[in-house]
Amino acid sequence: VSYNKYPAFQPFVAYSQGFSIFDLGRTLRAAKADVLAKISTEPVKTNNYEIGAYSDINHWLQLNGSFFYTYSKLGSDLKIDHGFWVVNRTPQKVYGVELSADAQILSNLKAGANLSWFEGKLKSATGKWDTYMSNISIPAAKLAMYVNYAPVKNTYLQLQYIHTGKRDRFAPNASGVYNEGEGKVSRINLLNLTAGVNLKVCDLSLSVTNLLNYTYYTPASMMMARNAEYAHADGRRLTLTAVFKY
């Protein structure tokens, strides 16, 4: 349900139900022979609630914000049990916020940003929501910002900044190492630059990802916490693209 009489403030509320199956592939890849008889394949039914608002101010500034909450009586979070992936079927809830802003500053200059943050918890045997869902199900917060500039006709420049936050919800196990999916995820900051020109016969673009040659480990490496998969992400990379029109 939404109310859009006033462009500067358009609130909305939403409710939906969803059905899904947890990541069966991950549990089967390293499973024992009798795993099929033990897998609980009952689907997850979620109840989803969302409230937020949208704002359009004189067609030059658009703002969007929402809060969402999802509850499932039957969970789908994966955990490691003696070296094998099993699904945690205890009740779970996920909640978070999403914010975005886009501004047409000049006719040839536009900027924007978006932020997403959410958290997930499991209901323990004591009836309390005191157990965090794994990093496989819940990623760290993410902030993205961009500036688009067209210096002359049929050309463009885009500078993009990406920040992923820290998620450190778990302690090492008795052996002093993190369980898979529970590793500490550290902050990452990246800058990407793209320049392009649109010609009559072709479109040309040059992209530079990780412009500052920032050294970091991928979030997947950090959260899985396995030596065999703990690898650096790509450094600075240049990509030249040509699209011909005919």
N, C-alpha and C positions, 0 to 999 in steps of 0.2 A: 504494500500500500504506500503510495507516495502522494505528496501534496506539492503542486508546482505552480501555484498562483503567482508567487513572487520569484523571479529569476535569481535574486540574490540569496534566497534561502528556500531550498526545496528538500524538506525532510522526508525520510522514508523508513519503513519498518518491513521486515520480511521474515517469513518462516517457510521452511521446507524440510522434507525428509529425504534421506538418501540411503542407498544400499551398496555395499561393496564387499569384496573378498580381500583378505590380507595378502601380502606378497608371498604366494605359494612357491614361486620359483626360487626364492632365497632359501626356503626351508628344504627344498628338494635337492639342491645342488650338492650338499654335503650330508645327505641323510643316510640313515642305516636302512637295512632291507625291510624292517618291519614298520617304517615310519608312516606308510599310508594308512595303516590301521589305527594310528595314534593321532593323526592330524584332525583337528576340529575345524571343519570347513563351513560351519554355520555362518551365514553372511552377517556383516555388521550393519545394523540399522542406526542411522544417526538422525538426531533432531537438531536442526540448524536454525539459529536465531540471529538476526542482524538489525542494527539500527544505525542510522547515519543521516548525512545531509550533503547536498550538492549545491554549489553556488556559482553563478555566472554573472560577473560584474562587468557590465558594459562591453561584453564580448572580448575583453582583453585579459581578464583574469578568471580562471576556473579553479575552484577549490572543491575537494571531495574528501570526506572523512567518514569512517564507519567503524563500529565495534561489532564483533561477531562472537558467538558462543555456540559450541557444538557439544552435544552429549550423546554418548553411546553406552548402553547397558552392557554390551558385549564388546570388549576391546579388540584392537588389532595391532598393538605395539609388539615388536619383535625383540627377543632377548636371547642371549647365549646360555645354553644349558649343557655343560660338559662338552663344549666344542661344537654343538649343533644349534641351529636356529629353531626356536619354538615361539609360538604366538602366546602373548599374555592376554587372556580373555577376561580379565577383571575390568570393571567399568572404567571409562575414561572420559575426560572432558578436555576440550581445546578452546582457547579463547585468545583474542588478540585485537589489534587495531590496524587499519590501513589508512594512510593519509597521502594525498597528492595535490600538487599545485602546478599550474601551467600559466605562463604569462607571455602575451605578445607585446614585448616592450617597445619595439619599433616594427615597421613594416618588414624589415629584413633581419630582425633579431628576436629570438624566442628563447625562453628559459623555463625550466621546470624541475620538479623534484618529487620523489615518492618514497614513502617509508612504510615498511611492513614489519610488524612484530607480533609474534604469538607464542603462546606457551601451552603445554599439555601436561596433565597430571593423571595419575591412576589412583583408584580407591584401594587402600590397603585392607588387610584382614581386620584391622581395628575399626574400620568404617571411616577413617580419615583420608582426606585427599593430600597425602604427604609423600607421594612417590612421583618423581618426574618421568615423563615419557622420554624414550631414547632420542639421540640425535638423528637417528634414521627417520623418525616420524616428525620431529620438531627441529627445523633449522634455526640458525642464529638470525637475529634481526638484520635487516638489509635496508640501506639508504642509497638511492641513486639520484644523481643530479646531472643535468645536461644544459648546454648552451648551443643553440643553432644560429649560425650567422651566414648570410648570403652577401658577400662583399660586392659582387656584380651579378648581373643577370645570368642565370643558368649555372651558377656556381654555389657551392655551400661548404661550410666548415662546421664540424660538430665536435665539441669537447665534452666528454662524459666522465663523471666521477662515480665510482662504485665503492661503497663501504659495507662490509659484512661484519657484524658484531661478534662479541665473545659469548660462548655458551660453555659454562663450567659447572655442571649440575651433579657430577658423579665423582666418587672417590675411587682410587685404585683398589683392586681386590687383594686378597691375602698374599698373593705372589708379588704385589707391588706394581702391577700393570693394570691398565684399564681393560674392562671387558669391551668386546667389539661393539661399536655403536655408542659407546659412552665416553670416548676420548675427549679431552679438552679441545675445544675449537677456539682458536685465537682470532684476533681482529685482522682484517685484510683491507688495504686501501689501494685502489687502482685508478689510473687515468688512461683513457683511450682517446685517440684523436683520429678523425676521419675528414678527408678533403675530397671534393669531387666536382666534376664538371659534366654538364649534359649537353652534348653536341648533336648536330643533326643526324649523324650517321652512327654515333655510339655514345655510351655513357662511361666515363672513366672515374675511378675512385682509388684513393690510396688510404689504407687504414694502418694505424700504428696502435696495436694493443699493448697494454702494460708499458705505457710511454716512458715511465721513469725507471724501467727495468727493475721493478720491485721484486725482491726474493721472498717467496712464501710457499708454504705447503698448501695443497688443495684441501678444502673442507672435508672431502671424502677421505683423504689420507688421515687427517687429524681425528675425525670421529671414529674411524674404524680401528685406529691404534694398532696396526699390524706392521711389523718391520718390512715384510715383503711388499707392502703397498704404500709405504710412507715415502712419497716422492714429491719433489718440487713441482710447482706449476710452471708453465711456460714463462720465459722472460720476455723482453721486448721482441715483438714480431711485426714485420711489415707485410702487408698483403696488397697487391695491385690487382684490380679487377677491371675488366673491359667487357661491356655488353654491347654487341653490335645490333643495329636495327636494319631490318630489310623487309 
